[in-house]
Amino acid sequence: MKKYLESFNKYWVAPTIAIVGTLLGLYFSTIKQNLENQSIKISNTAESIESELKQKEFNNSLKLQMYNEVKDAILKKDTSLQKAVMLIVNEMLADDSIFRDKLLTLLLASPNTVNSLRTEQRKNDTITRYFRMEESQISASKFTIDIFYLDDIKTEAKPRAEKIKSILSAKYPDYNVRVRLLPRNINARNGYRISGNEIRYEENEKDIANQALKLIEQNKIFSAEQPKLQLSHQNSPKYISIFVRNM
């Protein structure tokens, strides 16, 4: 009996205990890892919420500051101040069209605001509407190359944009090649903010972007700064954009 018990313990009890111990170890290790993962997830969520709250706090503070600037410009009857405030509102709130339009309505509806500011804003609004209309006319079936010249140096940039159009139209006669103004208030918005010569393209349009750059360099369109190739992650099939900013 003694030998039987020793044998039973050796070949059955001890291995069983070892297996159970290993399984329990794996179980508790898995539980621990899951708890750690949940803790990390909760921590990341908390940081994300905190970041969003800080961003909202910043946005609300900015809106309040913009409102106070508009109110001061109206009350002080200062034409230079009103013009500066209108520019600030257009630029600082470029990505918040609803609040921007409300502040501009307050500013321009005031009897203390000079008519020249209303005329200037109407001009800006017309340019923006025309820009959006051109955007809606991009063909889904025909490859489009838009060549933008920037508003701040358009007397120098537009002739270069026209030369690029001529070169690319000859190379790609079946493409829709356009020269377009990039208004200052549009360039201030997220997704633009162009500060140099640039060609934007998606991954499957890389060959055309490289060919466009090669033709621009061969024809010496720019004397100081060649366009930089910039991979775009926006969904705009059959479309590349060229921005003309510097010499």
Buried (B, 14 or more C-beta within 10 A) or exposed (E): EEEEEEEEEEEEEEEEEEEEEEEEEEEEEEEEEEEEEEEEEEEEEEEEEEEEEEEEEEBEEBBEEBBEBBBEBBEEEBBEBBBEBBBBBBBBBBEBEEBBEBBBEBBBEBEEBEEEBBEBBEEBEEBBEEBEEEEEEBEEEEBBBBBBBBBEEBEBBBEBBBBBBEBBBEBBEEBBBBBBBBBBBBBBBEEBEBEBBBBBBBEEBEEBBEEBBEBBEEEEBBEEEBBEBBEBEEEBEBBBBBBBBBE
